[in-house]
Amino acid sequence: MGMAPDASLSDDEKKLFPLKTVANVITLFESILKRTTEPDLALLSIIVGCIENTLTCNHQILGGAKSTVLPTAIDETSEKLITIAPIRREDDFPEIEWSTVEALYVKFRAVIKSSVDLTHYGCPQFATRELIKRVSDVIWNTLTRSYYKDRAHLQSLYSYLTGNKLDCFGVALAVVAGCQVLGYHDVHLALSEDHAWVMFGPDGKETAEVTWHGKGNEDKRGQPVDPGIQARSWLYVSGNPVICSRFTEVASLVSSINPSITATTDSLEVASLQQSLLWVLYDTGHLTRYPMALGNLADLEELSPTPGRCPCGQLFSQAIEVARRCYGNSHVYPYTYQGGYFYRNRMYKEALESWANAADAIRSYNYSREDEEIYKEFLEIANELIPFVMKVEGSGHSARSILKDSECFAHLLRFYDGICQWEEGSCTPVLHIGWAKPLVNTISKFDSQVRRHVVISSKEQEEKEERLVDSEVCGKAAEQKARLGSTALAALTDLCGRTVLSPAFFLGSDIKTGSDSQAFHTLTISGTAASTDSPVKMMNKPKLYLRSHKMAGLKDLLLSEKLNTHAISLQLTAQSQVQLGGRKLRGEEAKDAKQEGREVNLSRSKRTRKE
């Protein structure tokens, strides 16, 4: 076990205080990140938390600025909702004194060290579950007795040390920072898309809950996360979280910065600070395995592009590439980030594809009530964003756009297919009539020619076709055998009528028969190939494989010339499919699907996807 990191700064770093500008903070972070020693999480969380809270909490908007607050703006077509960050005066930035930061840091160290007697844990080289549970209890027991959900600015140690308040991410960060104070370097954050726990031990593979998720779940602290993974809960991303190094933990505390002052107003200084710090971490390679932070940076770049930097669209794509390459496509938010970006920029076909890809990622999970955040995300997409797209595209000059595109219809079906498969095997139903009505209305926007242009297959259909093919092949085989048998008999009769019977006929009969058998085999395979390959030869027709039972059962209804909306609604909301076997039996299907294709959210500020 090493010594606890020294919170004192170098003389050059101390000269940066008081911190008066974003540039001062960037310079300080750059200096700390260049050190050979690991960064001090408590120190950095206190600094950024102090700035964030000072500029956002209970802040009176000044009247003398050029433009203090710009409310949510709606363009002339009401198509695109955008939040414009307010412009604030440079002298709004608070002066952060080193003495203030140091006092808070000393307080945090005192809380941890006075409450955790290391002699009770044998002072091992690596942390134990009991030690981590103790640190978690210390943080938990010093919080105010209130329940915080979706409250901003409670994720930093500044909030903890000045108000005894933390959200779930803040608790997890505080536990890791506490273990760092005690000198344990093996305890690190593990981040899913809406939850956090810790990894520890000699090989860094042991897991422990240290925070809550939802009301009444605090008793999980200290327990491994294996049950959540085995239950196929999205909350635990199939055991594919972002496992942090100390530098990635710095990225997580930066990415959790929340610039919001109100629901429609951001602090320009806080957003600029977050954006600049994320670029520092990007340039030093600490975002290369962090999809959520890349998506957060992309959101900030969309609002305020940095000259000379790659465009936000490229960052959204990078986040998806990382999620696929490093995490088995088990993360959903990279796709919804990208889908929101396309939606806000009226790239509706691309948005539909991104949302379908998001549903492909969710299909391998079992829905549970702990998945509230991602449920709300999909519900908003299905019941607000997609219907709005259909309304816009179905009117005026846009009426001949995506509604005439069968690929868009295929994306829509794939989106709902993923949602339906998410529901299968889950104890809690996902779909209800509130989902069915928008789906039916959306499908009705596509005429029958567009819908029928999509080549849809499913497991049930394939099995049916295989039975038909087998029956056809057997029939052809019998016919072929009969034909070959007649040919052989005719040849024998002809030869028997000759004066001299050729011994070669009898000696070579096996060779002859073998040749004919090979010919028969070729004919059979060829016939089968023609039967199964014929749909593939249909050019320019999008092909879709439906994996959920509900959507597969809807195939004929979806492609019919006249839609039976009542039957579609009944099939979509039927609860009989929820308990199929009690658990998904998807295996390779889910794996193939993956290849195709917010408490305060742990790694992003709370901007709605419609802004």
Sequence and secondary structure as in RCSB ss.txt:
>XXXX:A:sequence
MGMAPDASLSDDEKKLFPLKTVANVITLFESILKRTTEPDLALLSIIVGCIENTLTCNHQILGGAKSTVLPTAID
ETSEKLITIAPIRREDDFPEIEWSTVEALYVKFRAVIKSSVDLTHYGCPQFATRELIKRVSDVIWNTLTRSYYKD
RAHLQSLYSYLTGNKLDCFGVALAVVAGCQVLGYHDVHLALSEDHAWVMFGPDGKETAEVTWHGKGNEDKRGQPV
DPGIQARSWLYVSGNPVICSRFTEVASLVSSINPSITATTDSLEVASLQQSLLWVLYDTGHLTRYPMALGNLADL
EELSPTPGRCPCGQLFSQAIEVARRCYGNSHVYPYTYQGGYFYRNRMYKEALESWANAADAIRSYNYSREDEEIY
KEFLEIANELIPFVMKVEGSGHSARSILKDSECFAHLLRFYDGICQWEEGSCTPVLHIGWAKPLVNTISKFDSQV
RRHVVISSKEQEEKEERLVDSEVCGKAAEQKARLGSTALAALTDLCGRTVLSPAFFLGSDIKTGSDSQAFHTLTI
SGTAASTDSPVKMMNKPKLYLRSHKMAGLKDLLLSEKLNTHAISLQLTAQSQVQLGGRKLRGEEAKDAKQEGREV
NLSRSKRTRKE
>XXXX:A:secstr
          HHHHTT SB SHHHHHHHHHHHHTSSS   HHHHHHHHHHHHHHHHTT    SSSS      EE 
TTS  EE       GGGS  B HHHHHHHHHHHHHHHHHH  GGGGT  SS  HHHHHHHHHHHHHTS S   SS
 SS SSHHHHHHHS   HHHHHHHHHHHHHHTT  S EEEE SS EEEEESTTS EEE  S  STT GGGTTS S
HHHHHTT GGGGGG  EE  HHHHHHHHHHT   EEETTEE HHHHHHHHHHHHHHHHTTTTTT HHHHHHHHHH
HHHS  TTS  HHHHHHHHHHHHHHHHTT   HHHHHHHHHHHHTT HHHHHHHHHHHHHHHTTS   GGGHHHH
HHHHHIIIIIHHHHHHHHTSGGGTTSGGG HHHHHHHHHHHHHHHHHHTT SS    HHHHHHHHHHHTTS HHH
HHTSEEEEHHHHHHHHHHHHHHHHHHHHHHHHHHHHHHHHHHHHHHTSSS  HHHHHTHHHHHHHHHHHHHHHHH
HHHHHHHHGGGG TT  EEEE SHHHHHTHHHHHSSS  HHHHHHHHH GGGTTSTTS   THHHHHHHH     
 TTS    TT 
